[in-house]
Amino acid sequence: MHANITNYYYINNEKRMKKAKLWGVCLMACMALNANAQQSWTADNGNGTFTNPLFYDEFSDPDIIRVGDDYYLAGTTMHTVPGLVILHSKDLVNWENVSYCFDRFDFTDDKFSLKNHQEIYGQGIWAPAIRYANGQFYVFSNINGKGLQCYTAKDIRGPWTHHNMQGNIYDLSVLFDDDGKIYAIHKYGEVHCTELKPDMSGPVEGTDRVIIPEGNGVGEGHHMYKINGMYYLISTDYSPNGRTLCSRSKSIWGPYETRVISADETYGYSGVGRTVVPRGTKYRIGEDGTKFGVSPASPDATGCDNAHQGGIVQAKNGSWWALLMQDFHSIGRTVCLMPMTWEDGWPMIGLKGNLGRAPRTWYKPDTVEGCYGIGEEAQPIRAPYDRNENFNGKQLGRVWQWNHNPDDKMWSLKGGRLRIQSQPAEQLMWARNTLTQRVIGPKSIATVELYVKGMKDGDVAGLGNINIPCSWIGVMKQQGQPLMLRAFDQTASDSPSAPDIILPAIPRDGKIWLRCIGDYDNNQMQYAYSTDGKEFKTLGRMMPLTYQLITFQGSRHALFSFNVNGQKGGYAEFDNFTVEEPMADRSKNIPYGKTIRIINKATNRPAIALKHGMLYDTHAGDKSDLTKFKVIDRNLGRVALQCADGRYVKVYGDGLPGDVRFTTDPKEAEMFLWQDYLDHDFMLLSLTNHKYLGKSPTTGSPYSMDFAGPDPARRNGSVLRWEEE
C-alpha cells in the first residue's frame, strides 16, 4: 500500500523503454485526439509528464477522494454561486467540472443576496471535505453564522440534498470509521474531534474532545485518513509561515505524534502585495478620504504563500499523491499535484533524496501500462472549464458564478445574449447580478461584446475585476449627455462619475467591445476597448492586482450592469465572451535538439564547461564554444546536455560542488527531467538524487547537484534561463 512513486517508475523503466514503439503509436494517437488541447492551460504536457499548477486559476482548499477508477476534487467557492465546485478526473491531471452542490444559498438573510448593504464577502461557504460512504457522496463545509453544512447525493452530478447540521465545527475533515462511527476533526491549534449523527442532523452531544492540545505546532485545514489501521491527520500551519504537517496515532482520540512533511515549497513564486484597506467601510474609499493601496511584498519571503492545505490520495497503481493549494500571485490559490514517499511510516511529500519539496514537473500517475497514460484508454488532455461563452444556450456555462445570490427576475438569456437589468448600487462591489468567472494565468486576454441600446440614465455596464481594490471598464449613460466610456480604478477614486472618454459614434446595433489584458504572474492588467472589434485602444493605467484576505478570492472577470442614481434602470446585453491564453501551448518550451547557452538567473552569467572538468560560470559576454550545450531528447520530458566539444554533463558522488563534471560516453550522461518555468526559465531535476542543478551566487563554488529547490525570488542559483545560439 505504501508504494513509492519513484521506485515504481524506475523498477519498470527498462520494460517501458522496450515499448518505445508502442509509446510512439500512443503519442501520435494522443496528439490526434488533442490537436487543440493547449488553447487553455492544462497541466498535461502530452509526453507522460505534467507541470504544476494543475489549474492556472483559483481553486482553494482542495479535498480529494478516489472512488474506484474515478477521482473527485472539491473546493471553496466563498460568496459566489453556484457553490461548492466538484471536479472529476481519471488520471489526477486532466479534470472536468461536473457539479456544484447548490445553485444558490437557501437562506433568506439579505447578506447572502447582497441586499441593503449587507454581504458575505470572504465568508459564505469554504474548506469542504468530500467523502464517499454508504453508497453516496458527502460534502461537508462551513457557512459563517450558519454552522456546519452537509450535502449528499447518490450521483456526483446530483441532485444534492442539503442538511443544516449547525454546530461550531469549521475547516474540518470527516472520517467514516470502520465501526460505522463518523468523526469531524476541526479547529486551529487545539484540535478537536466530534462524533456526527449518521442522519446528518448534527453533532452527537457530549462527544467533543481535544485530541491534539495547543502547543504542538498543528494548525488547521485538517484532512483525516485511516491507513493500515493507523490514523493520519494532514494539516497546515501558517504561524510563523506556511507548512504542511502530519500527525499520526493508533487511536482517533490520540495521543498523536507530529512531523512536518512539506515546507518552503513555493515553486519560485514570491508573495504578492496585500491590499491596504482604508478606514471606513471595506468596499469604498474611507470616510476620512484614505484610499486603497497595495503594500509591497518581500520577494524573498515565503510567508503563507507556499504549498499548504490539501488532501492526499492513493492512485490506482498504488502510488500516493498530495493535492495542496498554493498562492499564485493575483490568480489566488490554486492546486499543485505532488508525489509522496512513505518514509518510516510517514507520508512525506516529495521524492526520495529530497523529501519535503516536490518537483514542478513530474510523471503522471501511470494509467496505461507501458504507455504513460497516453493512448486509447487515456483521458483526453483537457482544461476543467470552457471559458468562452456565446450565451446561445438555455443555461450559463459551468465556469460562471454569480457574486452572491442573483435576483433571477433581473437577468435572462435572450436572443443569444446575456441580459442584465440594472439595479441600484454605488459601485461594482455592491452591484447585484454580477456574473463572474476566474481569471486564467499566467497571461490571458478576455474580450466581450457589450450592447448599450437598452441602457437608461444612471446606468453603468461593462467588464470588471471583482477584487479589493476593484476596477472596470464600462459605458455610462447620464441624462442629456452622450455615452461615456471610463476605466475605473478604485485605488484612484471611488466614484464612477468622472468620464474619461466621450464615445465616438456607436454602430447602429449599439455594440462596443471591451477587453481585459491580464499579466497575472506580474500582478497587473490593462483595459482596452474597440468600436469595430478589430482595432483596440487601451484605456486607463496599468492596474495593480493583488490577492487579499477580504474577499478571500483572487481576481475575477465580472460582467455587470448597475445604476448609480439609486433606481432601477434599463439593461445591458453581453455576447461572445472569449479568453485567449498566449502561454497555454507549452509544446515548444523545451528546446529539444537545439544548442543553447545556460544563464544563471541569480548572477546573469552563463555556464561554461571548464577544460579542467567542472561546470562553472563565466563573464556575461562569453559566447565561446564551451558555453554552448545541446539539449538531447531522452523522451518523457527527460534531457541530457552535451557540450560543443562532445562531452556530456555527468554527476559524480553526492552531487556536491565539483561533482558536476563530464563524460564522453553518452550512456553515462546525467538524465534530467526538465522543469518548465515559462519564458525560457527552467530547472534541471536529476533523476539520480532528485535534487536540482545550481550554483551558489556568493560562494564561488562550481555547479552542484544538491539544491532542494528554488527560493521565492528565483535567485538562489537553481533557476536557469536558456538562450538559443
Secondary structure, DSSP 8 states (H G I E B T S, - for coil): ----HHHHHHHTHHHHHTTHHHHHHHHHHHHHHTTTGGGS--SB-SSSEEES-S-SS---S-EEEEETTEEEEEE--BTEESEEEEEEESSSSSEEEEEEEESS-----GGGGT-TT---TT-SEEEEEEEEETTEEEEEEEETTTEEEEEEESSTT---EEEEEESS--S-EEEE-TTS-EEEEE-SSSEEEEEE-TTSS-B-TT--EEEE-TTS---EEEEEEEETTEEEEEEEE-SSS-EEEEEEESSTT---EEEEEEES--TT------EE--SS-TTS--TTS---EE----TT--TT-SSEEEEEEE-TTS-EEEEEEEE-GGG-EEEEEEEEEEETTEEEEEETTEET---SEEE----STTTTT-STTS-----S----B---SSS--TT-EEESS--GGGEEEETTEEEEE-EE-SSGGG-TT-EEEE--SSEEEEEEEEE-TT--TTEEEEEEE-SSS-EEEEEE--TTS--EEEEEETTT-S-TTS-SEE-----TT-EEEEEEEEEGGGTEEEEEEESSSS--EEEEEEEE----TTT----EEEEEEEETTSS---EEEEEEEEEE-TT---TTSS-TT-EEEEEETTTTEEEEE-TTS-EEE--TT---GGG-EEEEE-STTEEEEEETTS-EEEE-TT--TT-EEEES-GGGS--EEEEE-STTEEEEEETTTS-EEE--TTT----EEEE----TTS-SS--EEEEE-
